[in-house]
C-alpha cells in the first residue's frame, strides 16, 4: 500500500514546494504535479495509472483536482473498484473516517462538492454540466436554446453558433435543434433548400 498525491498547480497560487511539503505530511511517497492548465492533464493521467488496489489517493481538494462533476464521479468509481482510500486535505474528507475526527464526514463531503461547483465558470462546461451549477439553470438553459434556434434559423453556421453560445460540441447544437423539431437535412445537418433556391426556415422560437 502506498500514498499517492496529486496537485493541480494551474488551479492554485501557492508555491509548488509548499504544497508538496503538505502532501508529505500525509505520507505521500509519490506526488504528481500539474504545471499547466491543459486539457490533456498528463500528470493527472500518471496519478491515476499509479494507483493500485489498496493504495491511498491524496488530493489537495476536490476543487483543485476535478474539472467537472463527471470527472469526479469517474474517480470515485475508480476508488471504489480498486478499494482506494481517498483523502482530500483541504476538504477534510477521508473515505476511511480515520482523519479529521472533528469534522462530520457527510458534511465535509457535501461541502467539498459545493465548493467545487461554486468556483467554476460556465466556460469550462457544456450545457449538461451548467444545469448542475446554477439555481437559475432553467432560465439560462432556455436562453441558450433560444439563441441556438434563432441563430440557426438566421442562417448561421454550426461553428458560429458554438462560438456564440459556448457549446463545445456539435452534438449539443443538434440536440437542441432536434428537441424543438427544427427541420434539418441528414447527414449534413444543413438547411432544407426549396426549389426556388431559397432556404426554408421555421419561425424563431420563444421558449
Beta strands, then each sheet from edge to edge (+ up, - down):
strand 1: 3-8
strand 2: 28-34
strand 3: 56-59
strand 4: 85-88
strand 5: 93-94
strand 6: 192-193
strand 7: 199-200
sheet 1: 2+ 1+ 3+ 4+ 5-
sheet 2: 6+ 7-
end
